[in-house]
Amino acid sequence: MQTHKYDVVIVGAGGAGMRAALESSTRARTAVLTKLYPTRSHTGAAQGGMCAALANVEEDNWEWHTYDTVKGGDYLVDQDAAEVMAKEAIDAVLDLEKMGLPFNRTPEGRIDQRRFGGHTREHGEAPVRRSCYAADRTGHMILQTLYQNCVKQEVSFYNEFYVLDVLLSGDPRTDEDVRAAGVVAYELATGEIHVFQAKSVVFASGGFGKMFKTTSNAHTLTGDGPAMVLRRGLPLEDMEFFQFHPTGLAGLGILLSEAARGEGGILRNSENERFMERYAPTLKDLAPRDVVARAMANEVREGRGCGPNRDYVLLDLTHLEPAHIDAKLPDITEFARTYLNVEPYTEPIPVFPTAHYAMGGIPTNIRGEVLRNEKDVVPGLYAAGEVACVSVHGANRLGTNSLLDINVFGRRAGIYAAEHAHEVDFAEVAENAEAPTVQLLEELKNRPANPDRIAAIRRDLQEVMDAHVQVYRTDETCRHALAEIKKLKERYAAVSVDDKGTRYNLDLLEGVELGFLLDLAEVVALGALERKESRGGHFREDYQKRDDVNFLHHTMAYRTADGTGEEGTDIRLGKKDVVITRYEPKERTF
Ligand SMILES: Cc1cc2nc3c(=O)[nH]c(=O)nc-3n(C[C@H](O)[C@H](O)[C@H](O)COP(=O)(O)OP(=O)(O)OC[C@H]3O[C@@H](n4cnc5c(N)ncnc54)[C@H](O)[C@@H]3O)c2cc1C
């Protein structure tokens, strides 16, 4: 075992983690721990863009952007946070430009902007061009730019270090004063355990789409951060809100960016009808994602799906000039050729919704400080990016608002974490702080041999989630999912890993990650069961309307200390008020 001491430890080297590191490392001794090499983080897979009301090509302002974000999120957005994000968006883009990010340009040399779903002028009048982009590799460019600047700034990276536990000075369920003390990490190359003592810890560890089978998310997005804090007695917020992106490649889930529709692509059913005209007469194909995904699923249900099994719809780009497609959408059209053998110049592309983005996560305030209940923070603990719920996306995130979120709130978390580190001493770390982590790993390795497999349990979990907690949910499907997850947890408690070694033991770590996914899946299904209304990405067939009287609140999920919770789980649910500043909830039409 090795020990380290840093003022600030950042968990994750995606966009949020590296943006935080750029701020924190100039102010305090900072380490970034990441299970992947930084440039392999999922931010690098982002395609379409990052929005800001720059008004470079059309009239725009941050207030319209705030409104769109609140309405797009079906009024579950904390409006103070959305205001911060929309206002700071402009500098966030300009900061990246100054760091060297090669944005696409207008003929006059300004940063070009394109349309994306739900981004409008004058509160919904018409789509507006708000998303800054670098072809369809915006996330790749952001990640590379941030990494280069981190290298220039000599940020200390610990690559292929898996953080497996967060250290707090007490148990938030029983102790008054609890603050961050550090993290415990596993070094992939050696199998060695490292304890990092820190005055501030920033979680920037990304999402958890891998609990679903059809997903745009990378293999590593297993929700380690949220699961760790949940196990330590801290709450998670709004976990039932997961976004299904309309245009995954049918049958595969690989993403085709909304930029395809922003550039003029059209969705069609088996009758060649542009069906979005019926569901969203004003914004049509550029309505927010929850609306489009449901419309697509509904077309398929009503028998107007395409293909031999009538189980997908078509994304038509054939009316666009090939040169335009090549200039603006080169990567995603190549995906259609490679994975589906479809030529987008001349043939429409088979698409269907794919699990894409976690709106919920670790609750924070607008300084990135993590909450221990509906109002109090854990001093020294921060979260930013997809792992966090601040909540700027509410019940449904607008496209291009996440690359923005990671930059705005990554920056904030980095600054406040470093400032906090100047104000306090290190919290005490227990002598055997690594013991629970060691025990977790040893157990997985040393259980008696068992024919069951980690991969089999993960596949079964993904199938349960796709079948029962996806675009459409009911009381029955959520209960069924909870019962199945319970059985999967029992199987998990008996499974062992074959590889008993210490070097590059990915077998073992996939086992740990599956444990994280199972814990979170239970919270998602329980939240979906208890939210008896339809809002944003959460649609209940048995409660099809939004119910502001009973459900205009955030869900807070806590793991109980005594193992007793709701519906046979060990999770207790609570509520948190939504912050409403200037936009009173009203019915959404697009
Ligand atoms: C295919 C795709 C396309 C997208 N396109 C867009 C788009 O065009 N516009 C937009 O706004 N959004 C888009 N999104 C969403 C957006 O890209 C992500 O939400 C965002 O990039 C997340 O950034 P992050 O920094 O929070 O996490 P990530 O980039 O996922 O980084 C997570 C980091 O945490 C580390 N980590 C995780 N667990 C551990 C652990 N246990 N120990 C140590 N390190 C750990 C990983 O190594 C990684 O470095 C897209 C998402 C996908 C999947």
PDBQT file of the ligand as one rigid body, heavy atoms in Angstrom, charges set to zero:
ROOT
HETATM    1  C1  LIG A 601     -21.450   9.158 -28.281  1.00  0.00    +0.000 C 
HETATM    2  C2  LIG A 601     -21.736  10.390 -27.477  1.00  0.00    +0.000 A 
HETATM    3  C3  LIG A 601     -21.881  11.620 -28.114  1.00  0.00    +0.000 A 
HETATM    4  C4  LIG A 601     -22.145  12.780 -27.368  1.00  0.00    +0.000 A 
HETATM    5  N1  LIG A 601     -22.275  13.979 -28.018  1.00  0.00    +0.000 NA
HETATM    6  C5  LIG A 601     -22.470  15.113 -27.295  1.00  0.00    +0.000 A 
HETATM    7  C6  LIG A 601     -22.510  16.396 -27.930  1.00  0.00    +0.000 A 
HETATM    8  O1  LIG A 601     -22.344  16.539 -29.127  1.00  0.00    +0.000 OA
HETATM    9  N2  LIG A 601     -22.732  17.482 -27.156  1.00  0.00    +0.000 N 
HETATM   10  C7  LIG A 601     -22.906  17.393 -25.804  1.00  0.00    +0.000 A 
HETATM   11  O2  LIG A 601     -23.090  18.415 -25.164  1.00  0.00    +0.000 OA
HETATM   12  N3  LIG A 601     -22.845  16.190 -25.185  1.00  0.00    +0.000 NA
HETATM   13  C8  LIG A 601     -22.622  15.062 -25.892  1.00  0.00    +0.000 A 
HETATM   14  N4  LIG A 601     -22.551  13.858 -25.235  1.00  0.00    +0.000 N 
HETATM   15  C9  LIG A 601     -22.568  13.834 -23.773  1.00  0.00    +0.000 C 
HETATM   16  C10 LIG A 601     -21.217  14.284 -23.240  1.00  0.00    +0.000 C 
HETATM   17  O3  LIG A 601     -20.201  13.911 -24.131  1.00  0.00    +0.000 OA
HETATM   18  C11 LIG A 601     -20.889  13.685 -21.878  1.00  0.00    +0.000 C 
HETATM   19  O4  LIG A 601     -21.976  13.834 -21.016  1.00  0.00    +0.000 OA
HETATM   20  C12 LIG A 601     -19.691  14.397 -21.263  1.00  0.00    +0.000 C 
HETATM   21  O5  LIG A 601     -18.623  14.433 -22.184  1.00  0.00    +0.000 OA
HETATM   22  C13 LIG A 601     -19.259  13.751 -19.965  1.00  0.00    +0.000 C 
HETATM   23  O6  LIG A 601     -18.034  14.306 -19.561  1.00  0.00    +0.000 OA
HETATM   24  P1  LIG A 601     -17.434  13.986 -18.134  1.00  0.00    +0.000 P 
HETATM   25  O7  LIG A 601     -16.150  14.727 -18.048  1.00  0.00    +0.000 OA
HETATM   26  O8  LIG A 601     -18.456  14.238 -17.107  1.00  0.00    +0.000 OA
HETATM   27  O9  LIG A 601     -17.171  12.414 -18.158  1.00  0.00    +0.000 OA
HETATM   28  P2  LIG A 601     -16.299  11.484 -19.150  1.00  0.00    +0.000 P 
HETATM   29  O10 LIG A 601     -15.796  12.203 -20.332  1.00  0.00    +0.000 OA
HETATM   30  O11 LIG A 601     -17.101  10.258 -19.350  1.00  0.00    +0.000 OA
HETATM   31  O12 LIG A 601     -15.017  11.140 -18.278  1.00  0.00    +0.000 OA
HETATM   32  C14 LIG A 601     -15.099  10.312 -17.139  1.00  0.00    +0.000 C 
HETATM   33  C15 LIG A 601     -13.715  10.160 -16.560  1.00  0.00    +0.000 C 
HETATM   34  O13 LIG A 601     -13.822   9.533 -15.297  1.00  0.00    +0.000 OA
HETATM   35  C16 LIG A 601     -12.848   8.527 -15.187  1.00  0.00    +0.000 C 
HETATM   36  N5  LIG A 601     -13.353   7.527 -14.241  1.00  0.00    +0.000 N 
HETATM   37  C17 LIG A 601     -14.563   6.926 -14.212  1.00  0.00    +0.000 A 
HETATM   38  N6  LIG A 601     -14.642   6.079 -13.171  1.00  0.00    +0.000 NA
HETATM   39  C18 LIG A 601     -13.454   6.162 -12.524  1.00  0.00    +0.000 A 
HETATM   40  C19 LIG A 601     -12.903   5.537 -11.378  1.00  0.00    +0.000 A 
HETATM   41  N7  LIG A 601     -13.592   4.642 -10.677  1.00  0.00    +0.000 N 
HETATM   42  N8  LIG A 601     -11.646   5.856 -11.005  1.00  0.00    +0.000 NA
HETATM   43  C20 LIG A 601     -10.913   6.737 -11.722  1.00  0.00    +0.000 A 
HETATM   44  N9  LIG A 601     -11.390   7.369 -12.811  1.00  0.00    +0.000 NA
HETATM   45  C21 LIG A 601     -12.643   7.085 -13.196  1.00  0.00    +0.000 A 
HETATM   46  C22 LIG A 601     -12.627   8.020 -16.589  1.00  0.00    +0.000 C 
HETATM   47  O14 LIG A 601     -11.347   7.474 -16.708  1.00  0.00    +0.000 OA
HETATM   48  C23 LIG A 601     -12.762   9.318 -17.395  1.00  0.00    +0.000 C 
HETATM   49  O15 LIG A 601     -11.531   9.967 -17.458  1.00  0.00    +0.000 OA
HETATM   50  C24 LIG A 601     -22.277  12.694 -25.967  1.00  0.00    +0.000 A 
HETATM   51  C25 LIG A 601     -22.119  11.471 -25.327  1.00  0.00    +0.000 A 
HETATM   52  C26 LIG A 601     -21.871  10.322 -26.073  1.00  0.00    +0.000 A 
HETATM   53  C27 LIG A 601     -21.773   9.014 -25.336  1.00  0.00    +0.000 C 
ENDROOT
TORSDOF 0
